[in-house]
Amino acid sequence: MIAETASHIPPGLILVVGALLIPFIRGNMRSVYMLMLPFLGIWQLMQMDAGTYGIISMFGLETTHVRIDKLSLIFGYIFYIAAALGVIFAWHKRDLVEQASAIVYIGAAIGATFAGDLITLFVYWELTAVASVFIIWAARTDRAYKAAMRYLIIQILSGVLLAAGAVVRAAETGSVEFGAIGLGSPGGILILLAFGIKCAFPLMHNWVQDAYPEATPTGTVFLSAFTTKLAIYALARGYAGTEELIWVGTAMAVLPIFYAVIENDLRRVLAYTLNNQLGFMVAGIGVGTTLAINGAVAHAFIGILYKALLFMSIGAVLHRVGTAKGSELGGLYKSMPLTTVFCLVGSASVSAFPLFCGFISKSMIMTAVAEEGYLIPFVLLLFASACVFHYAGIKIPYLAFFGQGSGKRCPEAPVNMLLAMGITSFLCIGIGVYPEALFALLPYPVDYVPYTTSHVVTLLQLSAFSALAFAVLQRTGGYPTVQRSTILDFDFIYRWIAPKVLGWLLDRGSIAWETMRGDMLGMVRNVIKVMIQSHGSDGIMARTTALGASAGAVMALLFVLLVSVMF
């Protein structure tokens, strides 16, 4: 009876509704309750069979509130796993705003994953945006408040584009089904732009680096797992095989490298790494073959794990030391040995080192790109892969734990943080050693063998050359100096240039308006003066009533015409 009832509840709704009780629970029981919700959600998923649920017709359109298939299931599972890991990592927190908003945020992301139509998707899409803003605000700093407001504007824009695209598509096709969309219509283009904003396409990407590092150490772990991966799921659902995405993904993988190398804030470096890894997923979706889609989905699954692990390790450093600036860290392996080990596992995973999870999925994408003959994207993605090891595999652990000592000494991370990092590390290594467990969850049957001599040798060569380049540049002083500085990215346009240009235009417009207003008032005064002179007791128009009235009417009409032309 309970299982049957659970199968009729939309996935994710348990978390959204369950968050309403969080304010009434105190102390450790609140954390226990929050941890219970993801496990309850996974149990619910296991009670549901593949298919569609909650089909409702309204306004002549058919909405499908829940669609369960292998593509949505794998994202649902990893979202619940990430939720549980995030709750454990944040076990010590007693911040009601962050805790409640995080659970709503996770529930909304899961609900969107199982949405079968664009209207339901839009509702959850906007709920993720609003809830995640409160996670950023929970840091309670001026920088966090401003970053959250910019983040909200961008995410709401994504929602507006999604709504507009859904309306246009409904008019075009008579359906709001969330399936294969493509770029063959204006509605499809609008929806792609909506997904692109949330996926951090080039020129739309800076909200990640702007907002995520301003959240708390625990809040950033939640943020890193859901928003962009929800967009990856949406792209895989609606735009698989869209060739333009290959080039978009390649640009996403390459462009962040140059910023990550010179960035000082290690959480911001990780944010650029997030952009980079999303690029591999988008490129795989663009290729669109079964191997490529499996690789992109696997990389999203795995990316949630190793990215969460890296944000956890640097978050633990921030929690204990009070800073994540590379220029202010170093030598922490003595004080935080376990955190150091976990960070190295995350670095090896993101660098796609053999026997770690990243190797499995990234090699699938690279093989799919090569098999379809996309030579230039393949070479650029290979370059991007080598550079990831350079700045994520080496730079982050080096600056935080092994670099020149900063003299800072601190206790090891709290037990709950270590437990979350330990479980995540186990999953990263476990999938790397036994990938068949992940393959069983992928959308299509897998006949791919990741551990071949050519795959392993190629990756080891790339890693060796990248490590050698880092060592040589460090020894010769050619590596960019890590220092406190502001890095100008594309957000410089809308954060600095656009407001100044808008202010200048408003200034010029105000001056022009005042000039025009003065001219118009002068004209009105002159017209009134002429009318008084002509219609006064001694005026010429006063001598003949009919003549005066007619002339007055003509002058009034001319005056109205003049005003209408000028405005």
C-alpha positions, 0 to 999 in steps of 0.5 A: 500500500505504501509502495503503491502510494509512493509510486504516484508521488512525483520524484523530488516532491518529497524533498520540496514538501519535506523542506517545510518541516525543517524549521520545526526540527532542532539540533542534530535531529534536523540533520538526521531528518534532512539525510532521511529525505534523499534515502526516502527519495531513492526508495520511492524511485525504486518503486516506480516503473518506467513510463509516464505518470500524471498526464493531464489535459488543459487548455488543449495541451497535454502535460506529463508531470512524470516520465521515467526512463533510463536517461532520467533515472541515472540523473535522479540517482546521482542527484539523490546521492549528491544530496545525501553527501551534501547533507553529511558534509554540512551536518555541523551547520545550523543555518535554517536558510541554507538547509531549507533552501538546499532541500527545496533546490535539490527537490526542484532539480530532481522534479525537473529531471523527471518532467515530461513536458515543458510546462512542468519543466519550467515550474521546477526550472524556476524553483531551482533558480529561486531556491539556489539564490537563498543558498548563496545569500546564506553566506550573509556577506555583501559580496554574496548578496550582490552575486546572488542578485546577479545570479537571480537575474541571469537564471530568471532570464533562462526561465523567461526564454524557456517559457517563451520557447515553450509557448512558441513550440506549442503554437508550432506543434500543438504539443509541449512534450519535452522530447527531441527538440532540435534547432529547426524552429524559433521555439527550439532556438529559444529553449536552447538559449534557456538551457545554454544559460543554465549550462554556462555556454561561452559568454553566458558562463560567468555566473558560475565563477561569480556566484559559487565561490561566494556561497558558504563552504557547504553551500557551494557543494550543493550548488556545484552538483545540480544546476549545470547538470540539470542543464546537461540532462535537458540538452541530452533530452532535447538536443542530442546530435545537434552538431553545433553543440560539438563546437560550443562544447569544445569552446567551453572546454578550452576557454576556461583554461587560461583563466584557471591558470592565473586565478588565485581563489581556488574555489574560483579555479574549481568553478572554471574547472566546472565550465571546462568539464561541462564542455566535454559533456556538451560536445558528447551530446552534440556528437549524438551517437550512443557511445557519445551520449553514454559518455556525456551522461557518465561524465555528468554522473561522475563529474558530480562526484569528483567536483563535489569532492574537490569543493569539499576539500577546498571548502574544508580548508576554507572552514578551518583556515578562513581563506581559499586564496592560493597565495595565502595557503600552502603546507597544509598536508601536515595539519590536514593529511586526510583532507589532502588525500581526498583532494588528491583523489578528486584531482586524479579523477578530474584529470581522468587518471587511470583507475579513477572515475574520470578516466572512464567517461572522458575516454568514452567522449574522446573516442566518440568524437574521434570515431565521427571524424571531428579532428579539430574538436578532438585535438582541442579536447585533447589539449583541454584534457592535458591542461585540466591535469595541469591546473586541477590535478597539480595546481590546486593540491600544490598551492593548498597543501604542498606549496611554500608553507604559509605558516598557517596551522589548523585542526583536521576537518570535522568528522562529518566533512571527512566522512562525506569526502571519504564516501565520495572518494570511495565512489570515485575509485570504485567506479574507476576500478569497476565501471560496469556498475555505472555502465548498467545505469547508462541510457544505452547498452555499453560495449565499450572497453575503457582500459585498452593499452592505447587509452591508458598510454595516451592519457599517461603521456598527456599527464606526464608532459603536463606535469613536466611543463608545470615543473619546468615553468615553476623552476624557471619562473615562467608560471604565472605568479599567484597573487591577489588580483581581479581577473577580467572575464566576459562578466566585465561587460555586464558588471562594469561596462554595461552599467556605465554605458546605460548610465551615460545613455540615461544621462544623455537622454535626460539632457535631451529630454530637458532640452526638448521639454524647454523647447516645447514649453516655449512653443506652448507659451508662444502659442498662448501669447499669439492666441491672446493677442488675436482673440483679445478684446482688441484682437483681429479675431474678436471682430468676427465671431465665426472667423475667430472660432474657425481660426482658433480651431485650425490653430489648435489642430495644427498645435496637436499635429505638431506635438504628435510629430515631435513625440 
